[in-house]
Amino acid sequence: MRTLKLTLSYDGTDYVGWQRQDDGRSIQGELERALAEIEGRPVTVNGAGRTDAGVHALGQVASVR
């Protein structure tokens, strides 16, 4: 399985933060959901760092598998 590097920026205003959580919308969770829909298979996204609720990012790095 191939691992890809993803560099992204986002407005975290309406999110509970980077990390996937059962009780809210997270950046990681939304990325995994969208990429899984495109790929037609489960996708794992691991961030090199995390942001808290409402925090924005510029140049966040993650691996996609």
VENRA-V298315 format. One record per residue. PHI is phi in degrees with one decimal (999 if undefined). PSI is psi in whole degrees, -180 to 180 (* if undefined). OMEGA is omega in whole degrees, 0 to 359 (999 if undefined). Layout:
BEGIN
phi = <PHI PHI>
psi = <PSI PSI>
omega = <OMEGA OMEGA>
END
This chain:
BEGIN
phi = <999 -84.9 -110.5 -114.4 -94.5 -122.6 -115.3 -141.3 -128.4 -154.8 -97.3 -88.3 -49.9 -98.6 -120.9 -83.2 124.2 -71.5 -67.9 -56.0 -139.9 -71.8 -101.9 -178.0 -85.0 -115.7 -64.1 -58.3 -62.1 -67.7 -63.4 -61.7 -63.1 -66.0 -68.8 -64.7 -65.0 -68.5 -79.2 74.5 -157.6 -62.7 -127.3 -109.6 -116.5 -119.4 -84.0 -75.7 -154.0 -133.0 -120.6 -85.1 -55.6 78.7 -93.3 -93.0 -137.4 -133.5 85.8 -63.7 -109.8 -145.9 -103.8 -122.1 -136.5>
psi = <136 142 131 150 134 128 124 162 148 157 111 11 -48 22 156 4 -171 -51 136 132 147 -26 19 173 119 160 -49 -47 -43 -39 -46 -41 -48 -44 -35 -37 -41 -45 -23 24 162 140 138 129 125 120 148 -15 179 156 154 175 132 1 139 165 147 108 28 135 138 157 145 130 *>
omega = <182 175 181 174 179 174 186 174 180 173 185 185 186 184 179 181 181 192 178 180 180 188 179 182 180 178 180 180 180 177 180 179 182 180 177 178 179 184 183 180 177 180 177 177 178 181 177 178 181 172 178 179 175 183 180 178 177 180 175 180 179 172 181 181 999>
END
